[in-house]
Amino acid sequence: MKFSRLTNGLGTGVFARLAEKKREAERRGMKIYDFFVGTPDFPCDEHIREAAARAMRDPENVKYSLLDSDEMINAVTGYYRRRYGVTLTADMIASCNGTQDGMGHIGMLLADRGDYALLPDPGYIAFETSARFAGAQPYYYPLKEENGFLPDFSAIPAEVLSRTAYLVLSYPSNPVGAVAPQRVYLEAIALAEKYGFAVINDNAYSDIVFEGECGSFLSLPGAAEVGAEFFSLSKSFNTTGARISFLIGSPEMVGAFRRLRSQYDFGMFKPVQAMAVAALTGDTSGVKQRCDEYRRRRDALCCGLRSIGWNVRDSQGTMFVWARIPDGFGGSAEFAERLLERSGVMCTPGSEFGPSGEGYVRFALVRPVETINAAVKAIDDSGILNK
Ligand SMILES: Cc1ncc(COP(=O)(O)O)c(C=O)c1O
């Protein structure tokens, strides 16, 4: 059968490949400590699940939804006011089935063939996919350890900036775990105003911050004129499978996004809309408790690894730890493979997140402290740090 060039260019995702390796290792009887996928292990709060169950009892709610309910839009505006001090109007909000899905449409929404998309390197893989599917050229701005994993926009040539359709910012950052100060967002807005491009902020980890603060991009002057942010409930509320996210910002952009998405989809499932309302208007104490638990896990992993001679940095936020690989290994893929073979500990090679990720591996903090402690011991016992 003939497939398009686009489809033929797609490889198997890194997590599917790692899951296959995990299965093989388990078949050989190995004890596996799995830190590769960023799926939270916490249950979704009961009041959120209950809202979906209640909504499912009404057959009307199983029909096409077509529109975001007023109740859900009001829940988002109320949450933004309380949580971020940002006032929104209804035309600034559009739902999507998760940021992954929404981001997938951003290239098509904003770029023409040959335009540049400025993307963080290393960064979340969907940013690149979205640009490529639209025929845009990814231009990677490197996040270097010596710059605190922050962008140096002054290093991007003016001829690139003048042919840029959009810039993606994403802090707290997956995979590097850094949090950005306000000046980074202000610089991005100033550049967007000067060169006439859009800014998309992916705010997936705004509630998992250990050092510094993470608010909303939209609280900054000029932000809603040049761009929008994705506000996903996946990580803050453990609703990963329910696929709840919103594009929030410039009414012009949000309107165009809604029109584009209406070609592909008939709206967010009503029971899922009910979950969003319950999450955003109900008890949010679990959000802080989970952030505290991620901090305990970060401390267990980072302090644990340092105590056995692997000098890793503390993440400032997110559910990830970004660790420079020890000397003497060919690259991050080889190191991750050897780590699995010798200790049973699984992480993701940094090279999967872009060229600047080479030399690092990413651990997802998706296991309890006791499992993290056992994994650190397995690494120590394996002797891999002494080669
Ligand atoms: C930076 C970033 N954005 C978005 C997502 C996915 O969000 P959603 O579940 O809303 O698709 C992830 C998930 O790992 C992420 O790391």
The ligand as an SDF file (V2000), in Angstrom:
LIG
                    3D

 16 16  0  0  0  0  0  0  0  0999 V2000
    5.5760   20.0240   27.7670 C   0  0  0  0  0  0  0  0  0  0  0  0
    4.3720   19.1560   27.6350 C   0  0  0  0  0  0  0  0  0  0  0  0
    3.2960   19.6390   27.0220 N   0  0  0  0  0  0  0  0  0  0  0  0
    2.1800   18.8870   26.8890 C   0  0  0  0  0  0  0  0  0  0  0  0
    2.1190   17.5970   27.3620 C   0  0  0  0  0  0  0  0  0  0  0  0
    0.8760   16.7760   27.1500 C   0  0  0  0  0  0  0  0  0  0  0  0
   -0.2210   17.3890   27.6750 O   0  0  0  0  0  0  0  0  0  0  0  0
   -1.6670   16.7670   27.3850 P   0  0  0  0  0  0  0  0  0  0  0  0
   -1.8280   15.5680   28.2660 O   0  0  0  0  0  0  0  0  0  0  0  0
   -2.5840   17.8950   27.7120 O   0  0  0  0  0  0  0  0  0  0  0  0
   -1.7080   16.3910   25.9360 O   0  0  0  0  0  0  0  0  0  0  0  0
    3.2070   17.0550   28.0120 C   0  0  0  0  0  0  0  0  0  0  0  0
    3.1470   15.6610   28.4960 C   0  0  0  0  0  0  0  0  0  0  0  0
    4.0870   15.0010   28.7820 O   0  0  0  0  0  0  0  0  0  0  0  0
    4.3630   17.8610   28.1490 C   0  0  0  0  0  0  0  0  0  0  0  0
    5.4560   17.3850   28.7430 O   0  0  0  0  0  0  0  0  0  0  0  0
  1  2  1  0
  2  3  1  0
  2 15  2  0
  3  4  2  0
  4  5  1  0
  5  6  1  0
  5 12  2  0
  6  7  1  0
  7  8  1  0
  8  9  2  0
  8 10  1  0
  8 11  1  0
 12 13  1  0
 12 15  1  0
 13 14  2  0
 15 16  1  0
M  END
$$$$
